[in-house]
């Protein structure tokens, strides 16, 4: 089985993936806060601080694929801590992955990298980044750093611009933008599998939303490059259009 390291694995994205695919991969979960009862016994859990590079180096040893989900998620605050923390831990884990000769790096970027575009424009991956907040800026840095390593070392890198990741049971109210960027957790799991398993990729930025009737982000390259097959449509799922 492939050995997968998932940073920030105790967040909702990481937990949903691990609970469904811990039988398929040998998974190590690294997070600053952990709960040992969350996963089955075959998942290795490491409570760590990724601001320490030596910790990151040890985590990456013997790993095939790193899924970097860890970081501060806050599209509202303009705190310097968001930028400093996200840049530092991303720099640490990417460098450690390269040093350890990991084969692939999967980076959880965000739709916040392009959120300054008008909401009536569908954004493709080839359009210039336009972040609307410091959190989005930190994700732009991660995409650039992933490209640097992918084109200057042996590692392959995929950056996923994640939309409005939401479990349907937790739905309360979404505006039109959130619905157009909705990402069903099961769709994202399938996208992650494609990113882990697809060979012959050097560097890609792929959009990660579901098959919504109206799409904030163009997912055609996600479909083409890694076989993404999203099923959910937010506008049907939340009964905002007729069947």
LOBATI-329088 format. One record per residue: residue in one letter; x, y, z of N, C-alpha, C in turn. Coordinates in steps of 0.001 Angstrom, whole numbers, padded with zeros to 6 digits, always signed. Example, Ala and Ser with C-alpha at 12.3 -4.5 7.8 and 13.67 -1.06 7.14 Angstrom:
<atoms>
a+013190-005690+007800+012300-004500+007800+013200-003300+007800
s+012850-002250+007080+013670-001060+007140+012900+000030+007870
</atoms>
This chain:
<atoms>
x+000831-001193+000000+000000+000000+000000+000868+001245+000000
x+000385+002301-000673+001095+003566-000653+001042+004163+000752
x+002135+004817+001115+002208+005476+002413+001855+006947+002245
x+000802+007361+002943+000266+008714+002813+000416+009470+004128
x+000955+010672+004057+000974+011577+005201-000082+012646+004978
x-000965+012836+005960-001992+013868+005873-001790+014840+007021
x-001370+016057+006699-001233+017080+007737-002600+017737+007953
x-002872+018119+009189-004186+018680+009484-005288+017652+009322
x-004944+016390+009553-005875+015290+009289-007044+015178+010243
x-007042+015962+011322-008174+015939+012246-009222+017001+011916
x-008996+017745+010838-010034+018622+010328-011085+017816+009589
x-012186+018447+009211-013298+017682+008627-012941+017066+007273
x-012101+017733+006490-011710+017160+005199-010876+015907+005402
x-009853+016013+006250-008978+014881+006496-009711+013705+007116
x-010534+013971+008111-011251+012889+008803-012162+012125+007854
x-012860+012837+006983-013792+012158+006079-013046+011265+005099
x-011902+011738+004610-011115+010913+003695-010549+009687+004405
x-009964+009888+005565-009313+008792+006285-010321+007728+006711
x-011472+008143+007182-012480+007188+007626-012981+006314+006480
x-012892+006813+005253-013369+006049+004101-012274+005267+003385
x-011016+005676+003550-009956+005065+002753-008764+004576+003564
x-008934+004403+004873-007814+003898+005680-007469+002449+005326
x-008380+001749+004666-008102+000378+004229-007272+000341+002946
x-007264+001445+002208-006619+001480+000888-005170+001948+000975
x-004856+002768+001987-003523+003332+002129-003012+003163+003554
x-001700+003207+003693-001074+003238+005007-000931+004715+005385
x-001768+005166+006289-001925+006602+006539-001307+007022+007870
x-000545+008116+007802-000084+008811+009006-000781+010160+009069
x-001385+010441+010214-002082+011711+010412-001252+012590+011333
x-000987+013820+010908-000223+014756+011725-001063+015997+011974
x-001223+016335+013252-002013+017524+013587-001548+018054+014930
x-001815+019324+015162-001392+019933+016422-002316+019526+017557
x-003544+019136+017206-004519+018676+018189-005111+017369+017689
x-005093+016323+018516-005547+015008+018074-006529+014385+019061
x-007268+013419+018558-008195+012628+019352-008019+011179+018936
x-007406+010387+019774-007039+009021+019405-008226+008117+019094
x-009424+008538+019452-010597+007709+019213-011231+007981+017852
x-010668+008908+017107-011281+009304+015840-011107+008258+014747
x-009952+007595+014703-009636+006680+013604-009439+005255+014093
x-009443+004324+013139-009191+002930+013464-007724+002743+013825
x-007406+001586+014381-006074+001339+014937-004975+001274+013879
x-005346+001074+012602-004322+000975+011559-003843+002336+011053
x-004400+003427+011587-003974+004772+011219-003001+005286+012277
x-001820+005681+011832-000812+006200+012767-001076+007680+013025
x-001067+008060+014293-001390+009434+014680-000170+010090+015305
x+000147+011308+014827+001260+012077+015365+000761+013463+015771
x+000861+013769+017061+000522+015121+017527+001787+015966+017459
x+001808+016923+016538+003045+017647+016243+002756+019116+015953
x+003836+019901+015991+003778+021304+015597+004598+021448+014317
x+003928+021739+013212+004596+021799+011915+005453+023050+011733
x+005459+023928+012726+006366+025076+012678+007808+024651+012937
x+007972+023424+013413+009297+022856+013671+009711+022027+012450
x+010728+022486+011727+011125+021795+010499+011611+020370+010773
x+012313+020159+011868+012808+018821+012177+011661+017831+012337
x+010567+018290+012884+009369+017454+013014+008843+017075+011626
x+008776+018057+010744+008290+017813+009381+009188+016826+008646
x+010502+016974+008836+011456+016084+008181+011243+014636+008616
x+011040+014444+009889+010816+013089+010409+009503+012509+009895
x+008461+013337+009819+007154+012882+009350+007212+012381+007905
x+008022+013026+007081+008041+012731+005645+008902+011529+005275
x+009694+011046+006190+010579+009919+005881+009769+008669+005510
x+010049+008108+004338+009377+006892+003898+007987+007096+003330
x+007565+008347+003162+006221+008652+002672+006216+008752+001149
x+005163+008226+000519+005002+008341-000928+004313+009650-001321
x+003193+009942-000648+002387+011119-000992+002077+011920+000260
x+002293+013231+000176+001933+014146+001260+000689+014924+000846
x-000348+014853+001669-001543+015681+001478-001502+016759+002548
x-001223+017983+002138-001028+019080+003104-002324+019865+003267
x-003047+019546+004347-004303+020222+004672-004150+021211+005827
x-003050+021120+006552-002892+021909+007782-002771+023398+007481
x-003244+024197+008433-003117+025647+008311-004257+026352+009009
x-004106+027655+009139-005167+028477+009708-006152+028843+008604
x-007430+028536+008825-008474+028841+007845-009310+029997+008390
x-009138+031166+007800-009878+032343+008263-009932+033379+007144
x-011013+033358+006324-011129+034314+005227-011628+035692+005669
x-011835+035868+006976-012361+037141+007491-011256+037992+008084
x-010483+037411+008988-009437+038151+009682-008297+038520+008746
x-007669+039629+009017-006475+040047+008273-005236+039947+009159
x-005295+039066+010127-004206+038910+011081-002915+038448+010408
x-001798+039029+010844-000489+038607+010333-000205+037147+010667
x-000820+036645+011743-000576+035270+012174-000994+034268+011099
x-002063+034572+010359-002525+033677+009296-001444+033512+008243
x-000915+034645+007791+000118+034610+006758+001382+033936+007271
x+001815+034324+008454+003065+033798+009005+002981+032294+009248
x+001869+031848+009832+001714+030426+010146+001591+029584+008885
x+000697+029990+007981+000459+029187+006785+001682+029120+005879
x+002394+030231+005759+003597+030222+004931+004675+029342+005558
x+004870+029460+006845+005944+028719+007510+005699+027215+007480
x+004502+026762+007820+004270+025315+007858+004258+024728+006440
x+003789+025512+005478+003814+025046+004091+005247+024936+003598
x+006049+025925+003910+007460+025883+003541+008158+024686+004174
x+007870+024440+005442+008497+023326+006162+008127+021974+005563
x+006848+021761+005353+006406+020427+004918+006800+020176+003463
x+006785+021208+002623+007196+021031+001228+008685+020689+001160
x+009502+021439+001899+010949+021190+001883+011260+019799+002417
x+010554+019399+003473+010768+018074+004049+010372+016983+003060
x+009285+017191+002334+008837+016207+001344+009862+016044+000230
x+010437+017163-000211+011466+017107-001251+012714+016407-000725
x+013152+016780+000476+014348+016173+001067+014190+014671+001250
x+012976+014244+001555+012705+012825+001823+012377+012044+000555
x+012414+012744-000577+012157+012119-001881+010762+011522-001977
x+009792+012236-001387+008391+011853-001579+008053+012018-003064
x+007139+011205-003538+006833+011223-004971+005822+012295-005349
x+004875+012561-004468+003827+013533-004813+003436+014375-003610
x+003145+015627-003924+002676+016590-002947+001311+017092-003397
x+000311+016970-002534-001028+017477-002828-001326+018592-001828
x-001529+019793-002349-001685+020978-001502-003130+021461-001524
x-003696+021645-000338-005061+022174-000243-005019+023685-000382
x-005167+024139-001627-005312+025566-001880-006782+025931-001677
x-007207+027039-002216-008552+027515-001915-009101+028377-003041
x-010422+028381-003166-011082+029304-004087-010851+030755-003671
x-010386+030954-002444-010083+032321-001994-008919+032932-002781
x-008181+032124-003519-007088+032650-004346-007601+033505-005509
x-008894+033341-005839-009450+034057-007001-010710+034844-006639
x-010951+035047-005362-012251+035562-004924-012479+037041-005228
x-011458+037740-005719-011672+039145-006101-012277+039292-007497
x-012436+038183-008222-013163+038250-009490-014655+038452-009214
x-015374+039154-010080-016829+039285-009915-017490+037916-009844
x-018548+037810-009087-019189+036514-008858-019870+035959-010105
x-020098+036790-011118-020751+036294-012336-019741+035811-013378
x-018459+035735-012985-017419+035240-013880-016991+033847-013444
x-016958+032903-014395-016422+031579-014081-014907+031628-014234
x-014210+031201-013193-012758+031317-013155-012110+030008-013593
x-011162+030110-014525-010373+028964-014947-009010+029029-014265
x-008290+027923-014282-007017+027872-013567-005951+028746-014230
x-006145+029108-015495-005141+029895-016201-005314+031402-016023
x-006362+031805-015314-006557+033228-015029-005672+033629-013854
x-005206+034860-013877-004300+035329-012839-004976+035265-011470
x-004218+034933-010424-004792+034882-009086-005227+036275-008642
x-006346+036318-007917-006867+037577-007377-007444+037306-005986
x-006585+037123-005000-007091+036850-003646-007806+038063-003064
x-008735+037776-002152-009530+038847-001545-009198+039036-000080
x-008317+038191+000449-007992+038249+001865-006607+037649+002095
x-006094+037838+003316-004759+037340+003649-004698+035814+003596
x-005778+035162+003979-005842+033702+003870-005616+033268+002418
x-006286+033952+001467-006102+033645+000059-004677+033898-000397
x-004066+034950+000137-002671+035247-000188-001769+034096+000240
x-002021+033548+001431-001193+032433+001920-001326+031214+001013
x-002506+031038+000411-002702+029903-000500-002028+030154-001855
x-001985+031414-002286-001238+031746-003507+000238+031415-003324
x+000752+031711-002129+002142+031374-001829+002359+029867-001948
x+001449+029081-001392+001583+027623-001444+001592+027103-002871
x+000742+027655-003731+000724+027237-005134+002059+027548-005810
x+002590+028743-005540+003870+029139-006151+005013+028273-005638
x+005005+027989-004337+006063+027169-003761+006008+025741-004293
x+004797+025223-004467+004640+023883-005039+005192+023839-006466
x+004938+024901-007233+005464+024972-008598+006988+025015-008583
x+007541+025794-007678+009004+025891-007552+009624+024512-007343
x+009074+023765-006408+009635+022440-006131+009383+021458-007277
x+008184+021510-007871+007852+020560-008940+008745+020740-010163
x+009131+021980-010441+009937+022241-011625+011437+022259-011350
x+011802+022080-010093+013225+022128-009757+013695+020951-008906
x+012848+019931-008765+013231+018724-008042+012473+017549-008644
x+012539+016416-007985+011910+015203-008522+010471+015026-008073
x+009948+015930-007252+008597+015748-006711+007547+016248-007693
x+006391+015587-007681+005223+015994-008453+004281+016744-007513
x+003597+017773-008015+002737+018575-007133+001398+018891-007788
x+000336+018770-006989-001006+019145-007420-001603+020069-006363
x-002069+021237-006799-002726+022192-005904-004221+022173-006187
x-005016+021973-005166-006464+021873-005316-007131+023122-004742
x-007787+023879-005599-008505+025074-005152-009885+024653-004660
x-009953+024475-003356-011149+023915-002718-012221+024987-002558
x-013439+024630-002966-014568+025543-002837-015233+025447-001477
x-016552+025552-001460-017326+025546-000209-017597+024105+000214
x-016613+023500+000868-016696+022099+001325-017707+022033+002460
x-018770+021252+002269-019851+021238+003260-020574+019902+003225
x-020829+019346+004414-021669+018163+004515-023130+018596+004389
x-023910+017945+003518-025307+018348+003340-026103+018407+004641
x-025798+017523+005586-026538+017517+006858-026289+018775+007677
x-025191+019463+007380-024863+020689+008118-025370+021941+007421
x-026080+021765+006309-026533+022909+005520-027508+023768+006326
x-027247+025037+006345-028189+025993+006943-028631+026988+005884
x-027680+027749+005394-028010+028724+004352-026734+029067+003581
x-026835+029070+002272-025717+029463+001425-026170+030541+000460
x-025289+031486+000199-025607+032477-000827-025318+031881-002204
x-025615+032639-003248-025460+032120-004609-024021+031747-004896
x-023080+032528-004384-021668+032242-004619-021283+030915-003995
x-021720+030686-002737-021368+029448-002057-021959+028234-002769
x-023182+028370-003269-023803+027266-003992-023037+026961-005277
x-022579+027984-005964-021853+027775-007218-020464+027193-006971
x-019977+027333-005723-018652+026799-005370-018760+025594-004436
x-019956+025069-004250-020176+023959-003314-019345+022744-003693
x-018772+022114-002677-017995+020883-002858-018493+019833-001880
x-019098+018784-002407-019577+017683-001563-018368+016881-001076
x-018322+016518+000205-017192+015749+000728-016900+014463-000038
x-017928+013769-000503-017685+012534-001257-017045+012817-002615
x-017438+013922-003230-016799+014315-004485-015322+014625-004253
x-015028+015315-003163-013631+015664-002907-012796+014426-002601
x-013380+013457-001902-012665+012197-001674-012271+011544-002994
x-013200+011530-003936-012925+010919-005239-011841+011692-005980
x-011855+013013-005851-010822+013839-006472-009454+013561-005852
x-009412+013406-004539-008145+013094-003875-007579+011753-004344
x-008448+010772-004504-007994+009468-005005-007366+009637-006388
x-008012+010417-007246-007457+010667-008569-006102+011346-008505
x-005957+012268-007570-004683+012981-007422-003582+012073-006886
x-003934+011135-006040-002955+010187-005509-002530+009178-006569
x-003480+008692-007346-003234+007554-008221-002795+007918-009641
x-003131+009095-010123-002797+009455-011504-001301+009691-011660
x-000710+009052-012641+000730+009170-012874+001037+010256-013902
x+002322+010521-014086+002820+011429-015125+002268+012847-015001
x+002254+013338-013786+001900+014736-013541+003104+015425-012913
x+003502+016548-013488+004591+017323-012901+004038+018391-011964
x+003148+019223-012490+002537+020280-011674+001189+020641-012261
x+000183+020702-011406-001148+021113-011838-001826+021929-010742
x-002609+022915-011160-003563+023596-010279-004947+023179-010760
x-005701+022498-009911-007005+021974-010298-008093+022543-009398
x-009219+022866-010020-010347+023395-009258-011152+022261-008646
x-011609+022495-007412-012293+021447-006647-013652+021942-006164
x-014653+021754-007025-016043+021975-006638-016864+020823-007204
x-018111+020730-006795-018978+019660-007298-019567+020035-008656
x-020412+019159-009171-020994+019350-010500-022234+020243-010412
x-022046+021437-009903-023153+022358-009672-023697+022923-010996
x-024983+023191-011018-025602+023716-012236-024884+024988-012700
x-024582+025840-011752-023780+027037-012029-022466+026882-011277
x-021359+027046-011983-020045+026741-011402-019194+027997-011295
x-018782+028320-010088-017871+029438-009874-016509+029154-010511
x-016090+027899-010448-014787+027480-010977-014981+026449-012079
x-014180+026537-013109-014209+025574-014204-013500+024290-013765
x-014194+023156-013869-013604+021888-013422-013198+020984-014588
x-013184+021520-015808-012906+020672-016970-011516+020035-016896
x-010516+020775-016402-009173+020192-016322-009068+019185-015188
x-009837+019351-014126-009864+018361-013050-010402+017033-013583
x-011399+017128-014443-011973+015939-015070-010959+015293-016014
x-010309+016124-016813-009379+015628-017826-008093+015080-017220
x-007526+015770-016260-006181+015428-015766-006172+014252-014796
x-007189+014160-013906-007153+013110-012874-008438+012284-012810
x-009279+012403-013835-010478+011572-013890-011536+011927-012873
x-011622+013190-012520-012620+013643-011538-014029+013401-012071
x-014901+012844-011223-016282+012548-011609-017248+013000-010517
x-017422+014303-010352-018300+014802-009291-019759+014462-009556
x-020475+014137-008500-021869+013717-008623-022861+014781-008144
x-022507+015509-007117-023459+016399-006459-023669+017697-007234
x-024887+018212-007158-025241+019526-007688-025943+020276-006558
x-025311+021321-006051-025852+022039-004895-027263+022544-005148
x-027538+022955-006380-028834+023556-006674-029951+022511-006649
x-029623+021250-006972-030590+020160-006837-030618+019650-005404
x-029447+019489-004839-029311+018908-003506-030089+019706-002476
x-030026+021021-002589-030708+021882-001624-032020+022435-002163
x-032506+021761-003236-033847+021992-003796-034084+023451-004181
x-033110+024015-004890-033242+025403-005343-033592+025487-006817
x-033662+024323-007476-034181+024273-008852-035084+023058-008960
x-035955+023054-009932-036856+021926-010148-036088+020794-010818
x-036486+019575-010473-035846+018389-011089-036181+018351-012585
</atoms>
